[in-house]
Amino acid sequence: MSFQDITFYFFATVLVASALGVITARNPVHAVLLLVLAFFTCAGLWLLLQAEFLAITLVLVYVGAVMVLFLFVVMMLDINLDRLREGFWKWFPFGALLALVMAAEMAMVLMGRKFSIDQMPAPPARAADYSNTKELGRLIYTEYVYAFELAAVILLVAIVAAIALTLRRRTGPRFLDPSQQVKVKRADRVRMVSMPSEKKE
Amino acid sequence: MEYAQQLFGQFFGTEWGPVLFSLTKNLVLIVAIVLPLLLGVAYLTLAERKIIAFMQIRVGPNRVTFFGIPWLAGWGQPIADAVKALMKEIIIPNGANKTLFIMAPILTIAPALAAWAVVPFSPEMVLADINAGLLYILAMTSMGVYGVIIAGWASNSKYAFLGAMRSAAQVVSYELAMGFALVCVLMLSHSLNLGDIVKGQEGGSFINWYLIPLFPMFLVYFISGVAETNRAPFDVAEGESEIVAGFHVEYSGMAFTVFFLAEYANMILVATLASLIFLGGWLPPFDIAPFTLIPGFIWLLLKIAFLLFFFLWFRATFPRYRYDQIMRLGWKVFIPLTLVWIVLLGAVMQLPPAFLNAFPLNLWFH
């Protein structure tokens, strides 16, 4: 067993354990933090596959931004375990069906001959100066430019829709425009009054 | 070095020898980076107190000294503070989530130190010379917010929780502006490797530094850096006059000190990155005799110290931003500005080479 194998098994064990923790943890905050751990270890596995750009982007986007917002929302929830467990048996058949379909799909992919190890030989090792990032950028902006642009447009539509759905114009907020605040001169606020001193009678 | 390598080979065999050798070598190098860094953090706190005292016409710490030497008065202060913090009791509040409460400071300092792995101190002095260095640093600094959020939640205190919420929103928004500012840098340098980014700024004088073509981006990056580290005037996460001390209200002793260390380590990191990316790193401002005699590492330290001074200056000068003003600055000022600059830069890069050479533009676009 080489050092690389040991690293792989370590990351894989942590990944599986934390993924199990996500679905078994009682406390939603713990579940989210375990999911963060799962993402992080997954990035470690991708690094072993020499996909450093994807690995770092996974940490940057999912761990650094998406999960922070997740945590943000989950922390503000009023956690009441009894209420969460209320409809368990009512929804159990539906959940079980979903799980079965997913398991069947995964089995179809993993058992299929197309994805067996001898069908997919390991890619040749790259030189040390091979830049994954540059190569990905070249592919995205040349061969797959239409797919990439389509994905970008879909995301843009999603952003606009999310803002349009949640935007509410409140009537009568007490709001000060900062640019106007900055522009204020003394003359706008203070009136200098010249008053002659009064004579003492 | 080779002797040590041979020794490892003899002890652990040909398969494990090289692995264990590089592991040991890296551990020694990590200690060689982290120890001076922590010393720098300690003396940055002293510098802060002294400089702010100077700006407010006070004296600042001037008592603690080493071995009673009078002219070192004040220099022992960080050491005394550290010893005091170590001696104090760590109080875990009732109803706090114990594991997460202890884990939060660790989660804050670990990314702050891990990011230093790819920082080059001179052309040869770098622990991990990886291609995606800039991305790695962005990823690591974006992890730092977890410590703050978890600390706020695990403390089971309203003030701490408010601080954590404020910090989460603030850091996530300023990260975007920071990332876009760095996109401009990598458009100019064609590389994500920090060493290559500095090498792209070579060429005779400070005119070649990316500071000149990317001056607005430098401002965006630096101000976002101040916001990311939760420093004044963006310190709403602490806000001692509104929410006592924000996310670390409940922390005491060493647990609090670790938060403190992480904040200052992050400040040094932001200053280092800004000097590497925009101020030419180890390059002297003029490539002529008196400047080139000073080693590059000293130039880098000078630039870092110069930028760190700004952090302290800001704190002594500006009142705290209101929360909605922070959000406005991030989303409505910085992000549009960076987007416009990216488009502008892209347009200039697409100009024909003859046109670029006619202007002094070829200093930066090559």
Chai-1 contact restraints between the chains, C-beta under 6 A:
chainA,res_idxA,chainB,res_idxB,connection_type,confidence,min_distance_angstrom,max_distance_angstrom,comment,restraint_id
A,F3,B,V19,contact,1.0,0.0,6.0,A-B,restraint_1
A,E52,B,A132,contact,1.0,0.0,6.0,A-B,restraint_2
A,F53,B,A132,contact,1.0,0.0,6.0,A-B,restraint_3
A,I56,B,A132,contact,1.0,0.0,6.0,A-B,restraint_4
A,I56,B,L135,contact,1.0,0.0,6.0,A-B,restraint_5
A,I56,B,Y136,contact,1.0,0.0,6.0,A-B,restraint_6
A,I56,B,A139,contact,1.0,0.0,6.0,A-B,restraint_7
A,V59,B,A139,contact,1.0,0.0,6.0,A-B,restraint_8
A,L60,B,L138,contact,1.0,0.0,6.0,A-B,restraint_9
A,L60,B,A139,contact,1.0,0.0,6.0,A-B,restraint_10
A,L60,B,S142,contact,1.0,0.0,6.0,A-B,restraint_11
A,G64,B,S142,contact,1.0,0.0,6.0,A-B,restraint_12
A,A65,B,V172,contact,1.0,0.0,6.0,A-B,restraint_13
A,V68,B,V145,contact,1.0,0.0,6.0,A-B,restraint_14
A,V68,B,A168,contact,1.0,0.0,6.0,A-B,restraint_15
A,V68,B,V172,contact,1.0,0.0,6.0,A-B,restraint_16
A,L71,B,I149,contact,1.0,0.0,6.0,A-B,restraint_17
A,F72,B,A168,contact,1.0,0.0,6.0,A-B,restraint_18
A,M75,B,W153,contact,1.0,0.0,6.0,A-B,restraint_19
A,S131,B,N131,contact,1.0,0.0,6.0,A-B,restraint_20
A,T133,B,A132,contact,1.0,0.0,6.0,A-B,restraint_21
A,T133,B,L192,contact,1.0,0.0,6.0,A-B,restraint_22
